[in-house]
Amino acid sequence: MKLPWFKRNGLFFMPISIIGWLILIVGIGYSVYTFIEINNQGHSVSDILINFVFSLIIIGAIYSSIAYFTSRPWPQKK
Amino acid sequence: MEAEKFENILMQMSKPKVAHLKHQDMLANAITNAKDKSVLSLWWLSVPLYIIAALLMKTCFMPNTTLASNIHELANKGKYSALFIFIVIPILFIVINAATIRKIYFLSGSPKSASFLKEIWVNVFIILASILILIIYLL
């Protein structure tokens, strides 16, 4: 489990290792699951989109937090 | 004679050259860290900003409601989540970004130039956005 797992590219952290790609795939998978759940409960297109974008922002924030803390190598012991 | 010899030795001596300064590395790391932190801050601040934008739309479309009343209604539904989103997140990112700006300011030798502002404008923007969120929630 060698760090770094991610590298920042503009506003996004891009995965550069297998674990990084796994985290991204889990994030995308969870976003799709959330969309299906909201779609089943939503009453209108705007209702679905407003709730889905909110979930997407929260998933993006959590993904960025994980990526930020794993985007640099472990500090070397002196 | 001795003085002349010593003068010649001095002439031959060259100044020590340091090709790579550690201070430069520290400043480069601080700027990279600041950019990484600003991306993280933008993602987290987009949560309260999105809620405020949604409530603003609700205020426009529903008569007899104000932004403040809609925010208080939301805060009553989830007291702790509202406190986290509208108070904890902005204060946390104000502190983090202010500390980052301070670090870059001291590492770059307390500059008073536009190039310094160019490096930290995102952090300043995040601090201003956080203050705006706090004001909107607390009013």
Backbone of each chain as ProteinMPNN parsed JSONL, in Angstrom:
{"seq_chain_A": "MKLPWFKRNGLFFMPISIIGWLILIVGIGYSVYTFIEINNQGHSVSDILINFVFSLIIIGAIYSSIAYFTSRPWPQKK", "coords_chain_A": {"N_chain_A": [[0.844, -1.198, 0.0], [1.616, 1.412, -1.076], [2.046, 4.876, -0.837], [1.992, 7.742, -3.065], [-1.581, 7.652, -3.763], [-3.117, 9.229, -5.322], [-3.131, 12.017, -7.663], [-3.187, 15.484, -7.924], [-5.141, 17.187, -10.33], [-5.971, 19.993, -11.536], [-9.188, 20.734, -10.499], [-9.709, 18.234, -9.621], [-8.79, 15.072, -8.157], [-6.749, 12.777, -9.536], [-6.617, 9.249, -9.858], [-3.606, 7.341, -9.338], [-2.798, 4.887, -8.743], [-3.595, 1.388, -8.147], [-5.29, 1.124, -5.913], [-6.243, 3.707, -5.712], [-7.731, 3.886, -8.103], [-9.649, 1.948, -7.477], [-10.994, 3.215, -5.349], [-12.089, 5.382, -6.74], [-13.798, 4.005, -8.512], [-15.573, 2.82, -6.689], [-16.727, 5.149, -5.668], [-18.003, 6.178, -7.98], [-19.756, 4.073, -8.465], [-21.337, 4.175, -6.136], [-22.501, 6.65, -6.547], [-24.122, 6.118, -8.775], [-25.864, 4.232, -7.654], [-27.09, 5.883, -5.723], [-28.389, 7.66, -7.433], [-30.271, 5.959, -8.637], [-31.806, 5.247, -6.406], [-32.815, 7.788, -5.634], [-34.207, 8.402, -7.919], [-36.25, 6.517, -7.839], [-37.732, 7.445, -5.714], [-38.284, 10.077, -6.294], [-40.4, 12.846, -7.398], [-40.504, 14.57, -9.511], [-38.545, 15.714, -12.388], [-36.868, 17.863, -11.748], [-36.845, 17.684, -8.968], [-35.54, 15.222, -8.632], [-33.042, 15.826, -9.809], [-32.087, 17.978, -8.204], [-31.775, 16.746, -5.688], [-30.007, 14.689, -6.411], [-27.701, 16.033, -7.347], [-26.887, 17.241, -4.987], [-26.185, 14.97, -3.446], [-24.13, 14.068, -5.07], [-22.243, 16.116, -4.778], [-21.557, 15.8, -2.085], [-20.472, 13.204, -2.127], [-18.313, 13.721, -3.833], [-16.875, 15.525, -2.22], [-16.13, 13.883, -0.072], [-14.611, 11.965, -1.432], [-12.566, 13.668, -2.407], [-11.425, 14.4, 0.008], [-10.348, 11.96, 0.944], [-8.567, 11.527, -1.156], [-6.927, 13.77, -0.947], [-5.522, 13.346, 1.474], [-4.109, 11.089, 0.795], [-2.479, 11.746, -1.251], [0.165, 12.286, -1.08], [3.496, 11.117, -0.322], [4.313, 8.962, 2.54], [5.544, 10.615, 5.457], [9.068, 10.769, 5.84], [10.973, 8.96, 8.283], [13.25, 10.414, 10.592]], "CA_chain_A": [[0.0, 0.0, 0.0], [2.545, 2.534, -1.145], [1.479, 6.168, -1.225], [0.663, 8.334, -3.178], [-2.619, 6.964, -4.541], [-3.765, 10.209, -6.211], [-2.388, 13.205, -8.05], [-4.172, 16.53, -8.227], [-5.148, 17.713, -11.681], [-7.011, 21.025, -11.493], [-10.131, 20.61, -9.369], [-9.929, 16.811, -9.327], [-7.652, 14.229, -7.823], [-6.774, 11.621, -10.43], [-5.922, 8.088, -9.271], [-2.377, 6.921, -10.02], [-2.482, 3.527, -8.297], [-4.77, 0.491, -8.216], [-6.208, 1.462, -4.813], [-6.871, 4.961, -6.109], [-8.768, 3.551, -9.097], [-10.727, 1.238, -6.765], [-11.777, 4.221, -4.611], [-12.87, 6.133, -7.743], [-14.878, 3.133, -9.016], [-16.572, 2.719, -5.609], [-17.418, 6.449, -5.648], [-18.915, 6.248, -9.144], [-20.799, 3.061, -8.22], [-22.249, 4.683, -5.108], [-23.269, 7.75, -7.168], [-25.155, 5.494, -9.627], [-26.843, 3.647, -6.713], [-27.84, 7.01, -5.153], [-29.277, 8.176, -8.482], [-31.402, 5.012, -8.8], [-32.651, 5.399, -5.196], [-33.523, 9.08, -5.698], [-35.121, 8.305, -9.066], [-37.421, 5.731, -7.423], [-38.533, 8.204, -4.744], [-38.544, 11.441, -6.765], [-41.701, 13.11, -8.011], [-40.317, 15.299, -10.771], [-37.152, 15.714, -12.864], [-36.097, 18.855, -10.976], [-36.709, 17.113, -7.628], [-34.494, 14.189, -8.724], [-31.749, 16.448, -10.09], [-31.651, 18.771, -7.04], [-31.292, 15.813, -4.655], [-28.864, 13.924, -6.899], [-26.506, 16.904, -7.38], [-26.459, 17.394, -3.598], [-25.481, 13.729, -3.088], [-22.893, 14.025, -5.865], [-21.286, 17.048, -4.162], [-21.071, 15.193, -0.834], [-19.583, 12.089, -2.518], [-17.095, 14.363, -4.351], [-16.125, 16.105, -1.099], [-15.522, 12.782, 0.69], [-13.566, 11.42, -2.321], [-11.445, 14.613, -2.413], [-10.756, 14.341, 1.323], [-9.515, 10.748, 0.945], [-7.497, 11.72, -2.138], [-5.984, 14.787, -0.441], [-4.64, 12.765, 2.5], [-3.289, 9.997, 0.243], [-1.819, 12.22, -2.472], [1.582, 12.544, -0.816], [4.117, 9.956, 0.324], [4.437, 8.987, 3.995], [6.729, 11.384, 5.889], [10.236, 9.925, 6.164], [11.444, 9.051, 9.675], [14.643, 10.878, 10.634]], "C_chain_A": [[0.878, 1.246, 0.0], [1.812, 3.804, -1.568], [2.426, 6.833, -2.224], [-0.292, 7.514, -4.059], [-3.229, 7.903, -5.591], [-2.797, 11.337, -6.567], [-3.392, 14.268, -8.451], [-4.01, 17.024, -9.662], [-6.29, 18.728, -11.756], [-7.879, 20.861, -10.265], [-10.333, 19.157, -8.929], [-8.638, 16.112, -8.937], [-7.755, 12.982, -8.702], [-6.047, 10.447, -9.782], [-4.664, 7.722, -10.059], [-1.937, 5.539, -9.525], [-3.759, 2.689, -8.328], [-5.79, 0.849, -7.135], [-6.955, 2.762, -5.126], [-8.0, 4.725, -7.102], [-9.946, 2.832, -8.446], [-11.633, 2.227, -6.029], [-12.657, 5.012, -5.58], [-14.049, 5.301, -8.252], [-15.98, 2.973, -7.972], [-17.399, 4.006, -5.539], [-18.426, 6.558, -6.777], [-20.078, 5.276, -8.951], [-21.82, 3.551, -7.214], [-23.116, 5.823, -5.659], [-24.411, 7.182, -8.011], [-26.268, 4.913, -8.744], [-27.735, 4.756, -6.118], [-28.841, 7.554, -6.177], [-30.503, 7.279, -8.644], [-32.371, 5.147, -7.62], [-33.49, 6.671, -5.268], [-34.561, 9.044, -6.818], [-36.396, 7.539, -8.7], [-38.341, 6.519, -6.5], [-38.97, 9.569, -5.245], [-39.883, 11.592, -7.444], [-41.581, 13.829, -9.346], [-38.829, 15.29, -11.143], [-36.31, 16.675, -12.024], [-35.841, 18.342, -9.557], [-35.562, 16.092, -7.6], [-33.127, 14.833, -8.899], [-31.218, 17.225, -8.889], [-31.075, 17.844, -5.963], [-30.052, 15.054, -5.105], [-27.587, 14.77, -6.909], [-25.971, 17.103, -5.962], [-25.673, 16.158, -3.131], [-24.135, 13.648, -3.798], [-21.823, 14.94, -5.255], [-20.7, 16.436, -2.887], [-20.116, 14.033, -1.144], [-18.246, 12.657, -3.025], [-16.24, 14.929, -3.24], [-15.42, 15.007, -0.299], [-14.388, 12.153, -0.126], [-12.333, 12.332, -2.321], [-10.684, 14.585, -1.094], [-9.828, 13.131, 1.394], [-8.307, 10.965, 0.035], [-6.46, 12.723, -1.642], [-4.99, 14.164, 0.551], [-3.766, 11.634, 1.965], [-2.562, 10.42, -1.035], [-0.35, 12.578, -2.248], [2.192, 11.34, -0.112], [4.166, 10.099, 1.841], [5.637, 9.842, 4.38], [7.86, 10.452, 6.312], [10.637, 10.118, 7.619], [12.911, 9.463, 9.669], [15.446, 10.06, 11.638]], "O_chain_A": [[0.878, 2.027, 0.952], [1.054, 3.801, -2.537], [3.609, 6.493, -2.22], [0.128, 6.792, -4.963], [-3.777, 7.46, -6.601], [-1.802, 11.578, -5.883], [-4.325, 14.007, -9.21], [-2.898, 17.247, -10.14], [-7.438, 18.362, -12.008], [-7.388, 20.847, -9.136], [-11.054, 18.894, -7.967], [-7.544, 16.512, -9.338], [-8.725, 12.229, -8.62], [-4.97, 10.629, -9.214], [-4.652, 7.782, -11.288], [-0.842, 5.077, -9.847], [-4.858, 3.213, -8.511], [-6.994, 0.878, -7.39], [-8.145, 2.892, -4.84], [-9.087, 5.287, -6.968], [-11.1, 3.066, -8.808], [-12.858, 2.114, -6.065], [-13.822, 5.284, -5.289], [-15.158, 5.812, -8.406], [-17.166, 2.986, -8.303], [-18.618, 3.96, -5.372], [-19.564, 6.978, -6.567], [-21.231, 5.604, -9.234], [-23.023, 3.371, -7.402], [-24.287, 5.96, -5.305], [-25.53, 7.694, -7.974], [-27.453, 5.074, -9.036], [-28.952, 4.604, -6.018], [-29.983, 7.867, -5.842], [-31.627, 7.764, -8.773], [-33.589, 5.16, -7.8], [-34.693, 6.658, -5.007], [-35.657, 9.589, -6.679], [-37.482, 7.861, -9.18], [-39.555, 6.312, -6.485], [-39.904, 10.163, -4.706], [-40.442, 10.639, -7.988], [-42.453, 13.71, -10.206], [-37.974, 14.916, -10.341], [-35.187, 16.353, -11.635], [-34.757, 18.539, -9.008], [-34.734, 16.087, -6.69], [-32.165, 14.451, -8.232], [-30.029, 17.146, -8.582], [-30.018, 18.124, -5.397], [-29.151, 14.796, -4.307], [-26.52, 14.291, -6.528], [-24.759, 17.131, -5.749], [-24.625, 16.287, -2.499], [-23.135, 13.223, -3.221], [-20.645, 14.585, -5.217], [-19.498, 16.538, -2.638], [-19.075, 13.895, -0.501], [-17.181, 12.139, -2.69], [-15.014, 14.835, -3.293], [-14.268, 15.164, 0.104], [-13.328, 11.844, 0.419], [-11.201, 11.854, -2.247], [-9.462, 14.727, -1.068], [-8.683, 13.236, 1.836], [-7.177, 10.635, 0.394], [-5.263, 12.556, -1.879], [-3.787, 14.415, 0.484], [-2.786, 11.256, 2.607], [-2.092, 9.581, -1.803], [0.3, 13.118, -3.144], [1.5, 10.621, 0.609], [4.074, 11.207, 2.371], [6.659, 9.799, 3.694], [7.648, 9.481, 7.039], [10.652, 11.234, 8.139], [13.713, 8.962, 8.88], [16.64, 10.301, 11.816]]}, "seq_chain_B": "MEAEKFENILMQMSKPKVAHLKHQDMLANAITNAKDKSVLSLWWLSVPLYIIAALLMKTCFMPNTTLASNIHELANKGKYSALFIFIVIPILFIVINAATIRKIYFLSGSPKSASFLKEIWVNVFIILASILILIIYLL", "coords_chain_B": {"N_chain_B": [[55.295, 41.363, 0.923], [54.213, 39.02, 2.018], [51.647, 39.932, 2.407], [50.857, 40.43, -0.2], [50.868, 37.871, -1.242], [48.847, 36.746, 0.258], [46.772, 38.273, -0.656], [46.609, 37.407, -3.269], [45.821, 34.776, -2.858], [43.328, 35.246, -1.804], [42.085, 36.394, -4.012], [41.976, 34.214, -5.7], [40.256, 32.616, -4.389], [36.948, 31.477, -4.466], [33.487, 32.354, -4.208], [31.344, 30.33, -2.2], [29.137, 28.258, -3.957], [25.741, 27.705, -3.9], [23.746, 25.577, -5.343], [21.153, 24.684, -5.071], [18.587, 25.776, -3.093], [17.303, 25.051, 0.14], [15.235, 26.44, 1.158], [13.841, 27.251, -1.095], [12.672, 24.851, -1.883], [10.977, 24.443, 0.31], [9.204, 26.594, -0.006], [8.099, 25.985, -2.512], [6.825, 23.55, -1.886], [4.998, 24.503, 0.016], [3.361, 26.114, -1.579], [2.301, 24.201, -3.366], [0.928, 22.58, -1.514], [-0.916, 24.464, -0.611], [-2.477, 24.811, -2.879], [-3.558, 22.229, -3.165], [-5.007, 22.116, -0.764], [-6.806, 24.172, -1.218], [-8.396, 23.122, -3.232], [-9.639, 21.019, -1.873], [-11.003, 22.527, 0.057], [-12.752, 23.964, -1.602], [-14.415, 21.913, -2.557], [-15.698, 21.09, -0.158], [-16.863, 23.494, 0.664], [-18.67, 23.87, -1.335], [-20.881, 22.454, -0.59], [-22.461, 23.86, 1.542], [-22.84, 26.165, -0.029], [-24.308, 25.245, -2.197], [-26.665, 24.454, -0.917], [-27.542, 26.947, 0.005], [-27.966, 28.212, -2.463], [-30.04, 26.598, -3.462], [-32.013, 27.14, -1.556], [-32.342, 29.836, -2.013], [-33.519, 29.767, -4.536], [-35.881, 28.522, -3.805], [-36.946, 30.525, -2.207], [-37.437, 32.443, -4.143], [-39.437, 31.233, -5.671], [-41.446, 30.539, -3.893], [-43.956, 32.358, -2.433], [-44.105, 34.733, 0.292], [-41.979, 33.787, 1.82], [-38.672, 33.946, 3.211], [-35.08, 33.987, 2.703], [-33.762, 33.677, 5.129], [-35.806, 32.6, 6.758], [-36.225, 30.167, 5.475], [-33.715, 28.963, 5.841], [-33.682, 28.754, 8.624], [-35.79, 26.997, 8.966], [-34.748, 24.72, 7.795], [-32.605, 24.315, 9.541], [-33.974, 23.694, 11.859], [-34.972, 21.204, 11.218], [-32.72, 19.504, 10.992], [-30.632, 19.852, 13.346], [-27.92, 19.422, 14.154], [-26.612, 18.683, 11.8], [-26.971, 20.994, 10.271], [-25.551, 22.796, 11.801], [-22.99, 21.748, 11.496], [-22.599, 21.984, 8.718], [-23.015, 24.755, 8.175], [-21.594, 26.178, 10.103], [-19.303, 24.803, 11.292], [-17.784, 23.811, 9.047], [-17.251, 26.246, 7.424], [-15.783, 27.799, 9.378], [-13.62, 26.116, 9.943], [-12.332, 26.022, 7.436], [-11.704, 28.7, 7.098], [-9.758, 29.053, 9.067], [-7.792, 27.147, 8.255], [-7.087, 28.079, 5.652], [-6.246, 30.69, 6.201], [-4.011, 30.171, 7.774], [-2.43, 28.9, 5.87], [-1.995, 30.969, 3.987], [-0.546, 32.709, 5.605], [1.757, 31.183, 6.078], [2.874, 30.937, 3.477], [3.314, 33.629, 2.994], [5.311, 34.332, 4.873], [7.334, 32.542, 4.122], [7.938, 33.417, 1.581], [9.241, 35.726, 2.06], [7.864, 37.998, 3.127], [6.417, 39.521, 0.956], [5.277, 42.416, -0.984], [3.726, 42.371, -3.307], [2.002, 42.025, -6.515], [2.282, 39.512, -7.547], [2.356, 37.779, -5.418], [-0.254, 37.951, -4.502], [-1.463, 36.802, -6.666], [-0.77, 34.168, -6.358], [-2.168, 33.417, -4.091], [-4.854, 33.967, -4.418], [-7.037, 32.215, -4.633], [-7.242, 31.078, -2.11], [-7.873, 33.364, -0.629], [-10.351, 33.926, -1.766], [-11.783, 31.688, -0.898], [-11.808, 32.142, 1.868], [-13.357, 34.485, 1.942], [-15.772, 33.504, 0.864], [-16.451, 31.668, 2.863], [-16.853, 33.393, 5.024], [-19.072, 34.748, 4.057], [-20.98, 32.663, 4.019], [-21.169, 32.154, 6.762], [-22.21, 34.636, 7.629], [-24.686, 34.693, 6.265], [-25.956, 32.49, 7.468], [-25.99, 33.164, 10.183], [-27.4, 35.515, 10.312]], "CA_chain_B": [[55.359, 40.077, 0.201], [53.197, 38.119, 2.615], [50.325, 40.527, 2.156], [50.576, 40.243, -1.621], [50.545, 36.444, -1.397], [47.517, 36.542, 0.858], [45.817, 38.92, -1.562], [46.455, 36.498, -4.418], [44.996, 33.626, -2.405], [41.941, 35.746, -1.686], [41.563, 36.581, -5.375], [41.697, 32.893, -6.284], [39.128, 31.99, -3.679], [35.647, 31.827, -5.04], [32.378, 32.269, -3.242], [30.678, 29.024, -2.275], [27.901, 28.314, -4.734], [24.695, 26.754, -3.508], [22.907, 25.461, -6.544], [19.756, 24.421, -4.724], [18.285, 26.238, -1.741], [16.249, 24.288, 0.83], [14.139, 27.384, 1.321], [13.054, 27.196, -2.342], [11.871, 23.619, -1.793], [9.918, 24.664, 1.304], [8.21, 27.495, -0.591], [7.396, 25.233, -3.571], [5.923, 22.603, -1.189], [3.912, 25.26, 0.653], [2.428, 26.551, -2.632], [1.585, 22.997, -3.83], [-0.009, 22.236, -0.429], [-1.992, 25.464, -0.59], [-3.382, 24.525, -4.01], [-4.297, 21.004, -2.813], [-5.968, 22.449, 0.291], [-7.872, 25.017, -1.757], [-9.315, 22.226, -3.956], [-10.431, 20.335, -0.836], [-11.899, 23.531, 0.642], [-13.807, 24.275, -2.578], [-15.375, 20.796, -2.571], [-16.516, 21.105, 1.058], [-17.671, 24.722, 0.721], [-19.753, 23.803, -2.321], [-22.076, 21.87, 0.065], [-23.352, 24.936, 2.021], [-23.181, 27.107, -1.109], [-25.372, 24.618, -2.984], [-27.91, 24.53, -0.128], [-27.99, 28.349, -0.017], [-28.498, 28.471, -3.812], [-31.336, 25.919, -3.56], [-32.968, 27.872, -0.72], [-32.615, 31.103, -2.711], [-34.508, 29.446, -5.58], [-37.148, 28.257, -3.101], [-37.45, 31.832, -1.786], [-37.968, 33.13, -5.33], [-40.652, 30.595, -6.194], [-42.527, 30.45, -2.891], [-44.227, 33.675, -1.857], [-44.156, 34.884, 1.759], [-40.845, 33.17, 2.527], [-37.389, 34.625, 3.028], [-33.932, 33.067, 2.789], [-33.508, 33.42, 6.555], [-36.837, 31.69, 7.285], [-35.969, 28.844, 4.896], [-32.534, 28.393, 6.507], [-34.068, 28.362, 9.994], [-36.644, 25.803, 8.832], [-33.809, 23.614, 7.545], [-31.827, 24.111, 10.772], [-34.847, 23.027, 12.838], [-35.13, 19.79, 10.826], [-31.488, 18.789, 11.369], [-29.879, 20.877, 14.085], [-26.475, 19.161, 14.175], [-26.073, 18.72, 10.434], [-26.933, 22.405, 9.866], [-24.438, 23.395, 12.555], [-21.749, 21.257, 10.867], [-22.462, 22.515, 7.346], [-22.985, 26.222, 8.087], [-20.704, 26.81, 11.095], [-18.024, 24.103, 11.467], [-17.019, 23.783, 7.779], [-16.647, 27.552, 7.092], [-14.759, 28.227, 10.355], [-12.454, 25.242, 9.729], [-11.598, 26.412, 6.225], [-11.13, 30.043, 7.309], [-8.523, 28.859, 9.853], [-6.799, 26.429, 7.431], [-6.595, 28.927, 4.558], [-5.501, 31.819, 6.777], [-2.697, 29.638, 8.174], [-1.682, 28.643, 4.625], [-1.562, 32.269, 3.439], [0.485, 33.224, 6.515], [2.973, 30.394, 5.859], [3.452, 31.337, 2.183], [3.756, 35.026, 3.143], [6.598, 34.376, 5.577], [8.356, 31.8, 3.355], [8.356, 34.18, 0.402], [9.95, 36.934, 2.505], [6.905, 39.093, 3.329], [6.374, 40.386, -0.233], [4.124, 43.328, -1.129], [3.583, 42.47, -4.761], [0.815, 41.415, -7.115], [2.548, 38.093, -7.827], [1.969, 37.048, -4.201], [-1.722, 37.902, -4.521], [-1.823, 35.874, -7.737], [-0.582, 32.808, -5.826], [-3.072, 33.089, -2.97], [-6.202, 34.523, -4.606], [-8.068, 31.181, -4.395], [-7.384, 30.97, -0.656], [-8.598, 34.569, -0.189], [-11.726, 33.74, -2.22], [-12.399, 30.694, -0.004], [-12.063, 32.805, 3.155], [-14.498, 35.399, 1.749], [-16.986, 32.681, 0.7], [-16.767, 31.114, 4.185], [-17.424, 34.487, 5.833], [-20.418, 34.991, 3.502], [-21.846, 31.574, 4.5], [-21.404, 32.398, 8.195], [-23.104, 35.798, 7.772], [-26.042, 34.303, 5.817], [-26.563, 31.573, 8.436], [-26.174, 33.771, 11.5], [-28.33, 36.671, 10.277]], "C_chain_B": [[54.256, 39.111, 0.659], [51.769, 38.599, 2.301], [49.906, 40.311, 0.706], [50.137, 38.797, -1.903], [49.117, 36.148, -0.91], [46.42, 37.128, -0.045], [45.531, 38.028, -2.779], [45.568, 35.296, -4.071], [43.519, 34.039, -2.343], [41.285, 35.916, -3.059], [41.157, 35.249, -6.007], [40.493, 32.213, -5.646], [37.809, 32.416, -4.323], [34.571, 31.677, -3.967], [31.745, 30.885, -3.336], [29.354, 29.156, -3.024], [26.923, 27.248, -4.246], [23.696, 26.69, -4.655], [21.43, 25.354, -6.186], [19.488, 24.825, -3.28], [17.137, 25.417, -1.132], [14.992, 25.148, 0.972], [13.212, 27.386, 0.096], [12.132, 25.987, -2.342], [10.686, 23.805, -0.859], [8.812, 25.541, 0.728], [7.391, 26.781, -1.673], [6.403, 24.25, -2.955], [4.729, 23.329, -0.587], [2.884, 25.696, -0.397], [1.62, 25.364, -3.17], [0.538, 22.575, -2.796], [-1.199, 23.174, -0.413], [-2.99, 25.181, -1.715], [-4.207, 23.269, -3.736], [-5.386, 21.305, -1.783], [-7.116, 23.282, -0.267], [-8.88, 24.174, -2.554], [-10.238, 21.513, -2.967], [-11.454, 21.298, -0.224], [-13.049, 23.836, -0.309], [-14.863, 23.18, -2.618], [-16.29, 20.86, -1.348], [-17.402, 22.353, 1.143], [-18.813, 24.702, -0.286], [-21.02, 23.194, -1.71], [-22.971, 22.982, 0.633], [-23.754, 25.911, 0.929], [-24.325, 26.56, -1.973], [-26.712, 24.706, -2.235], [-28.456, 25.956, -0.153], [-28.599, 28.69, -1.381], [-29.887, 27.839, -3.973], [-32.401, 26.662, -2.747], [-33.318, 29.231, -1.328], [-33.662, 30.895, -3.798], [-35.869, 29.228, -4.951], [-37.793, 29.584, -2.676], [-38.076, 32.582, -2.967], [-39.309, 32.556, -5.761], [-41.792, 30.488, -5.194], [-42.768, 31.817, -2.278], [-44.299, 33.602, -0.328], [-43.066, 34.112, 2.504], [-39.592, 33.993, 2.264], [-36.273, 33.583, 3.142], [-33.668, 32.673, 4.243], [-34.515, 32.422, 7.124], [-36.633, 30.267, 6.752], [-34.763, 28.164, 5.557], [-32.881, 27.933, 7.923], [-34.96, 27.121, 10.004], [-35.77, 24.554, 8.648], [-33.029, 23.266, 8.815], [-32.661, 23.407, 11.839], [-35.023, 21.542, 12.532], [-33.907, 18.961, 11.236], [-30.529, 19.759, 12.02], [-28.37, 20.672, 13.944], [-25.865, 19.195, 12.775], [-25.981, 20.157, 9.923], [-25.761, 23.121, 10.535], [-23.095, 23.015, 11.917], [-21.527, 21.928, 9.51], [-22.267, 24.031, 7.333], [-22.039, 26.889, 9.087], [-19.331, 26.137, 11.097], [-17.18, 24.162, 10.19], [-16.437, 25.167, 7.437], [-15.542, 27.983, 8.059], [-13.473, 27.425, 10.157], [-11.641, 25.706, 8.519], [-11.067, 27.838, 6.284], [-9.783, 29.886, 8.015], [-7.438, 28.224, 8.979], [-6.22, 27.351, 6.354], [-5.829, 30.144, 5.061], [-4.095, 31.363, 7.186], [-1.82, 29.386, 6.947], [-1.143, 29.948, 4.037], [-0.413, 32.829, 4.278], [1.824, 32.516, 6.274], [3.659, 30.816, 4.552], [4.017, 32.757, 2.271], [5.124, 35.093, 3.815], [7.687, 33.665, 4.788], [8.833, 32.588, 2.14], [8.937, 35.542, 0.784], [9.07, 38.163, 2.614], [6.8, 40.031, 2.119], [5.153, 41.316, -0.233], [3.862, 43.499, -2.628], [2.334, 41.744, -5.25], [1.026, 39.923, -7.362], [2.178, 37.22, -6.622], [0.453, 36.874, -4.16], [-2.221, 36.904, -5.563], [-1.735, 34.422, -7.247], [-1.666, 32.417, -4.824], [-4.517, 33.519, -3.198], [-7.293, 33.484, -4.344], [-8.322, 31.047, -2.893], [-8.164, 32.168, -0.092], [-10.08, 34.444, -0.56], [-12.468, 32.763, -1.296], [-12.732, 31.314, 1.351], [-13.285, 33.728, 3.035], [-15.814, 34.621, 1.618], [-17.422, 32.098, 2.048], [-17.414, 32.168, 5.075], [-18.864, 34.77, 5.373], [-21.411, 33.929, 4.006], [-22.195, 31.797, 5.975], [-22.4, 33.537, 8.393], [-24.537, 35.403, 7.402], [-26.72, 33.425, 6.867], [-26.888, 32.283, 9.753], [-27.14, 34.96, 11.502], [-29.766, 36.269, 10.529]], "O_chain_B": [[53.52, 38.507, -0.121], [50.86, 37.829, 1.989], [48.739, 40.042, 0.423], [49.206, 38.533, -2.664], [48.331, 35.44, -1.539], [45.326, 36.58, -0.18], [44.397, 37.91, -3.244], [44.714, 34.867, -4.846], [42.617, 33.31, -2.756], [40.103, 35.626, -3.243], [40.166, 35.151, -6.73], [39.818, 31.377, -6.247], [37.612, 33.58, -4.669], [34.738, 30.972, -2.972], [31.622, 30.329, -4.428], [28.558, 30.055, -2.752], [27.242, 26.06, -4.19], [22.921, 27.616, -4.895], [20.566, 25.863, -6.899], [20.09, 24.282, -2.354], [16.141, 25.128, -1.796], [13.863, 24.66, 0.916], [11.992, 27.503, 0.215], [10.971, 26.072, -2.741], [9.562, 23.403, -1.159], [7.628, 25.276, 0.94], [6.172, 26.937, -1.754], [5.275, 24.121, -3.432], [3.596, 22.852, -0.661], [1.68, 25.656, -0.143], [0.417, 25.482, -3.406], [-0.597, 22.253, -3.149], [-2.341, 22.751, -0.229], [-4.2, 25.297, -1.523], [-5.402, 23.232, -4.029], [-6.517, 20.833, -1.893], [-8.263, 23.126, 0.152], [-10.075, 24.47, -2.553], [-11.446, 21.413, -3.183], [-12.613, 20.94, -0.013], [-14.196, 23.955, 0.123], [-16.057, 23.464, -2.703], [-17.505, 20.707, -1.469], [-18.533, 22.293, 1.623], [-19.802, 25.416, -0.128], [-22.114, 23.388, -2.241], [-24.14, 23.059, 0.253], [-24.868, 26.433, 0.941], [-25.194, 27.309, -2.419], [-27.751, 24.991, -2.83], [-29.659, 26.168, -0.308], [-29.62, 29.373, -1.454], [-30.794, 28.449, -4.54], [-33.543, 26.801, -3.185], [-34.439, 29.718, -1.181], [-34.566, 31.711, -3.975], [-36.887, 29.68, -5.476], [-39.008, 29.756, -2.767], [-39.093, 33.26, -2.824], [-40.209, 33.292, -6.165], [-42.955, 30.363, -5.576], [-41.864, 32.38, -1.66], [-44.526, 32.539, 0.251], [-43.216, 33.818, 3.69], [-39.468, 34.65, 1.231], [-36.486, 32.464, 3.608], [-33.392, 31.514, 4.552], [-34.149, 31.516, 7.872], [-36.837, 29.29, 7.472], [-34.776, 26.958, 5.802], [-32.443, 26.873, 8.369], [-34.899, 26.303, 10.922], [-36.008, 23.503, 9.243], [-32.817, 22.095, 9.13], [-32.136, 22.622, 12.629], [-35.199, 20.724, 13.435], [-34.043, 17.856, 11.762], [-29.721, 20.405, 11.353], [-27.63, 21.613, 13.655], [-24.747, 19.672, 12.586], [-25.031, 20.508, 9.225], [-25.075, 23.937, 9.92], [-22.187, 23.84, 11.811], [-20.426, 22.379, 9.195], [-21.449, 24.543, 6.568], [-21.715, 28.066, 8.924], [-18.311, 26.805, 10.926], [-16.003, 24.519, 10.238], [-15.237, 25.263, 7.182], [-14.495, 28.47, 7.634], [-12.374, 27.979, 10.198], [-10.413, 25.773, 8.576], [-10.094, 28.165, 5.605], [-8.791, 30.501, 7.621], [-6.301, 28.696, 8.957], [-5.005, 27.398, 6.164], [-4.871, 30.583, 4.424], [-3.114, 32.076, 6.971], [-0.614, 29.628, 6.98], [0.019, 30.024, 3.64], [0.563, 33.355, 3.742], [2.881, 33.147, 6.265], [4.871, 31.026, 4.521], [5.064, 33.053, 1.697], [5.999, 35.836, 3.369], [8.834, 34.113, 4.772], [9.98, 32.453, 1.715], [9.105, 36.41, -0.073], [9.485, 39.258, 2.233], [7.069, 41.225, 2.251], [4.144, 41.046, 0.419], [3.789, 44.616, -3.141], [1.704, 40.972, -4.527], [0.064, 39.154, -7.386], [1.746, 36.078, -6.778], [-0.058, 35.803, -3.831], [-3.248, 36.251, -5.382], [-2.515, 33.565, -7.661], [-2.036, 31.248, -4.716], [-5.33, 33.447, -2.277], [-8.373, 33.842, -3.875], [-9.465, 30.919, -2.456], [-9.0, 32.015, 0.799], [-10.956, 34.807, 0.226], [-13.631, 32.981, -0.955], [-13.794, 31.055, 1.917], [-14.14, 33.749, 3.92], [-16.837, 35.014, 2.179], [-18.615, 32.038, 2.345], [-18.383, 31.895, 5.783], [-19.754, 35.0, 6.192], [-22.54, 34.254, 4.374], [-23.346, 31.652, 6.386], [-23.316, 33.436, 9.209], [-25.484, 35.726, 8.12], [-27.911, 33.584, 7.136], [-27.928, 32.035, 10.362], [-27.636, 35.364, 12.554], [-30.654, 37.122, 10.531]]}, "name": "protein", "num_of_chains": 2, "seq": "MKLPWFKRNGLFFMPISIIGWLILIVGIGYSVYTFIEINNQGHSVSDILINFVFSLIIIGAIYSSIAYFTSRPWPQKKMEAEKFENILMQMSKPKVAHLKHQDMLANAITNAKDKSVLSLWWLSVPLYIIAALLMKTCFMPNTTLASNIHELANKGKYSALFIFIVIPILFIVINAATIRKIYFLSGSPKSASFLKEIWVNVFIILASILILIIYLL"}
